[in-house]
Amino acid sequence: MSQLFIIGAGGHGCVLAELASKFVGDLRADWTTVILLDDQRNRPALEIGIAVSGKSSELKTSVGTGDSFLIGLGNNRRRMQLLHTMRSSCAPATLVAPDAHVSPSCTIGPGTVVMPGAIVQTGATIGEGCILNSGCVIEHGVTLESGVHVAPGACIGGDVTIGECSLIGIGASVLNGNSISPDVVVGGGGVVTQSLHEPGTYVGVPTRPLQ
Ligand SMILES: CC(C)(COP(=O)(O)OP(=O)(O)OC[C@H]1O[C@@H](n2cnc3c(N)ncnc32)[C@H](O)[C@@H]1OP(=O)(O)O)[C@@H](O)C(=O)NCCC(=O)NCCS
């Protein structure tokens, strides 16, 4: 029997717990139980039929051989900090929804989640602790550094590079060949037509820095 710990019982953590619990008893999954932990909440934010079992410190006391964990936090920097802290006790899992398309030539880092309907094309390199959210498209040859979140419906064109902990907002697009620095937020619906070399928030079509 192996356990998958999900840390964070807010909206994103609940989505992960519900998706991961569908795999219980499935040969594709390394876990037979999903355990939800949260330091602030004693109930999950959404009704998913899984209770909060305790605080994140429970992972260290309950972890056994073959167990793994995911961080269910949407904040990119906080997710990465917790991922680095927790991996001294346990191995990060990788969760890929059954109806996502992930090319066999991609690499997907530990702690990354690929949500339903996401498409990850040929030769993409996805770092650790990323969120590839519902229905997003990651085209051929893309590199996502660790902690990147590509929000629902966002499209990343071929050969784009996105730096650590950046967020590409809901329905935004990054045109092919561009590079985005770490710690960039592209607002929902924005279209990135040129590389963004400085951290910051960019919105609009084409994107401009948010004043
Ligand atoms: C861009 C964003 C980060 C700005 O958030 P914020 O700093 O709180 O900014 P505000 O909501 O106070 O808006 C500031 C101004 O920017 C405008 N604005 C906000 N988001 C915008 C967007 N996506 N595109 C164009 N303009 C936007 C607002 O209308 C407002 O304009 P005003 O000053 O003329 O009234 C946010 O709106 C956004 O798009 N986040 C992405 C969310 C997302 O995709 N999350 C993933 C969830 S799964």
The ligand as a MOL file (V3000), in Angstrom:
LIG
                    3D

  0  0  0     0  0            999 V3000
M  V30 BEGIN CTAB
M  V30 COUNTS 48 50 0 0 0
M  V30 BEGIN ATOM
M  V30 1 C -3.1760 40.7150 -14.7090 0
M  V30 2 C -3.6110 40.4380 -13.2720 0
M  V30 3 C -2.5350 39.6350 -12.5410 0
M  V30 4 C -3.7860 41.7980 -12.6120 0
M  V30 5 O -4.2400 41.6310 -11.3210 0
M  V30 6 P -4.1780 42.9010 -10.3080 0
M  V30 7 O -2.7610 43.3510 -10.1410 0
M  V30 8 O -4.9330 42.5090 -9.0830 0
M  V30 9 O -4.8860 44.0550 -11.1280 0
M  V30 10 P -6.3640 44.6520 -11.0100 0
M  V30 11 O -7.4010 43.5760 -11.0580 0
M  V30 12 O -6.3640 45.6000 -9.8410 0
M  V30 13 O -6.4830 45.4990 -12.3650 0
M  V30 14 C -5.6300 46.6040 -12.6110 0
M  V30 15 C -5.9780 47.1350 -14.0000 0
M  V30 16 O -5.5640 46.1670 -14.9690 0
M  V30 17 C -6.6900 45.7680 -15.7800 0
M  V30 18 N -6.5480 44.3340 -16.0170 0
M  V30 19 C -6.5080 43.3600 -15.0940 0
M  V30 20 N -6.3300 42.1670 -15.6670 0
M  V30 21 C -6.2660 42.4050 -16.9800 0
M  V30 22 C -6.1040 41.5450 -18.1060 0
M  V30 23 N -5.9670 40.2170 -17.9430 0
M  V30 24 N -6.0560 42.1130 -19.3310 0
M  V30 25 C -6.2040 43.4590 -19.4940 0
M  V30 26 N -6.3570 44.3050 -18.4660 0
M  V30 27 C -6.3930 43.7830 -17.2180 0
M  V30 28 C -7.9150 46.0870 -14.9260 0
M  V30 29 O -9.0690 46.2770 -15.7300 0
M  V30 30 C -7.4710 47.3490 -14.2350 0
M  V30 31 O -7.5780 48.4320 -15.1410 0
M  V30 32 P -7.9410 49.9300 -14.6390 0
M  V30 33 O -6.8040 50.3360 -13.7350 0
M  V30 34 O -8.0070 50.7010 -15.9100 0
M  V30 35 O -9.2400 49.8000 -13.9230 0
M  V30 36 C -4.9280 39.6310 -13.2260 0
M  V30 37 O -6.0570 40.4280 -13.5830 0
M  V30 38 C -4.9030 38.4100 -14.1220 0
M  V30 39 O -5.2310 38.4250 -15.3100 0
M  V30 40 N -4.4770 37.2740 -13.5170 0
M  V30 41 C -4.4100 35.9910 -14.1700 0
M  V30 42 C -5.2330 35.0210 -13.3570 0
M  V30 43 C -5.1220 33.6050 -13.8370 0
M  V30 44 O -5.1460 33.3190 -15.0140 0
M  V30 45 N -4.9790 32.7100 -12.8750 0
M  V30 46 C -4.9400 31.2990 -13.0900 0
M  V30 47 C -6.0940 30.6830 -12.3810 0
M  V30 48 S -6.2640 28.9740 -12.6750 0
M  V30 END ATOM
M  V30 BEGIN BOND
M  V30 1 1 1 2
M  V30 2 1 2 3
M  V30 3 1 2 4
M  V30 4 1 2 36
M  V30 5 1 4 5
M  V30 6 1 5 6
M  V30 7 2 6 7
M  V30 8 1 6 8
M  V30 9 1 6 9
M  V30 10 1 9 10
M  V30 11 2 10 11
M  V30 12 1 10 12
M  V30 13 1 10 13
M  V30 14 1 13 14
M  V30 15 1 14 15
M  V30 16 1 15 16
M  V30 17 1 15 30
M  V30 18 1 16 17
M  V30 19 1 17 18
M  V30 20 1 17 28
M  V30 21 1 18 19
M  V30 22 1 18 27
M  V30 23 2 19 20
M  V30 24 1 20 21
M  V30 25 1 21 22
M  V30 26 2 21 27
M  V30 27 1 22 23
M  V30 28 2 22 24
M  V30 29 1 24 25
M  V30 30 2 25 26
M  V30 31 1 26 27
M  V30 32 1 28 29
M  V30 33 1 28 30
M  V30 34 1 30 31
M  V30 35 1 31 32
M  V30 36 2 32 33
M  V30 37 1 32 34
M  V30 38 1 32 35
M  V30 39 1 36 37
M  V30 40 1 36 38
M  V30 41 2 38 39
M  V30 42 1 38 40
M  V30 43 1 40 41
M  V30 44 1 41 42
M  V30 45 1 42 43
M  V30 46 2 43 44
M  V30 47 1 43 45
M  V30 48 1 45 46
M  V30 49 1 46 47
M  V30 50 1 47 48
M  V30 END BOND
M  V30 END CTAB
M  END
